[in-house]
Amino acid sequence: MDLDALTAARRDEWARLDELSKQRTMDGRDVDELVARYRSASADLADIKTSAGRTQTGDHVSTLLARARLRLTGAGENPLRMLPRFFVLQLPAALYRVRWATLAVTIAFLVVATAAALWIAGDERVLAALGDRAELKYYAEHAFTDYYSENPAAEFAGQVWTNNAWIAAQCVMFGITGLWPLMVMMQNAVGVGMAAAVLFSFGRGDVFFASILPHGLLELTSIFVAGAAGLNLFWAWVAPGRRGRGEALAEAGRALATIVIGLILALALSGVIEGFITRQPWPAWTKIGIGAFALGVFLFYMLFVGRRAAKQGETGDLTEYEAGTRRLVAG
């Protein structure tokens, strides 16, 4: 191939490609022409590289193609401009999407925790298997409440936040197994039931609720949402509907990753309450009221803001522009 001859023959076409790439406004015919000239220049570049290797002319055409490609695909959106849409539409819609599964997980958790507490507290042999009476009494009267104040508030808040965020992330990440979220929920339900049984056995049920509810209302709800999200991912794999399994998992996975971000923020707030509020010698209803208010804000965001976002067609997934075309159709 004669490189000089090709350059002379294509110079005007390449110049037109460059002109279109720099054009501020384009109508339909301009876009069609840009696409056609982009394809033609791509073929020219392939011929140049095949016959002559790397050349100055080839580098010039490559630069023109890069500019045209950017014009066709557009520049990435400023992440800061995406934040309002994320918090107003994507995140609440993703939370709203798992509302019924969250309710089911919540009911199951409460049933298991209550059954464990009644079984342990109602059978002296089972209670004795947890430790001798002196140890259990010390736990009920000192260790249970001292746990919330034995470390500096900020350090303790950070510890419980990272621990709970990791539990929530595991529920979502390993949710496709269908077993991991159930195991996490069961372990936590039995643990709460055991603690309740010990404190109620020593007449300190009021202390149990005063210590658990201020932070636990939002913390446990967040864990329930995480478990529901993980099970939702499992269900997308089991019953993808008219979608392919890969497509269903990808869509559910992107939406649930959105939920993880929201839960990290919610668990940060519950960590602050656990680290700074639960330890305070305030009246129980004051501390519980703070926790109930935090839970109320979360539920309003999840159910009311989420419902409004869902009515606008939001699912919590990325837009087609952000995620790519889900299915290519010929013709």
CORZI-V165462 format. One line per field, one symbol per residue. ss: DSSP state (@ for helix, = for strand, . for the rest). psi: psi as a letter, one per 40 degrees, with the letter a starting at -180 (. if undefined). Layout:
# CORZI-V165462
ss->???
psi->???
This chain:
# CORZI-V165462
ss->..@@@@@@@@@@@@@@@@@@@@.....@@@@@@@@@@@@@@@@@@@@@@@@@...@@@@@@@@@@@@@@@@@@.....@@@@@@@@@@@@@@@@@@@.@@@@@@@@@@@@@@@@@@@@@@@..@@@@@....@@@@@@@@@@@@@@......@@@@@@@@@@@@@@@@@@@@@.@@@..@@@@@@@@@@@@@@@@@@@@@@...@@@@@@@@@@@@@@@@@@@@@@@@@@@@@@@@@@......@@@@@@@@@@@@@@@@@@@@@@@@@@@@@@@@.......@@@@@@@@@@@@@@@@@@@@@@@@@@@@........@@@@........
psi->hhdddddddedddddddddddehdihaddddddddddddddddddddddddeahiddddddddddddddddddiiiihddeedddddddddddddddfdddddddddddddddddddddddehdddddeeiidddddddddddddddeeeiidddddddddddddddddddddedddedddddddddddddddddddddddfffddddddddddddddddddddddddddddddddddgebeiiddddddddddddddddddddddddddddddddddeifiiddddddddddddddddddddddddddddeeieeiiidddeihdhhhi.
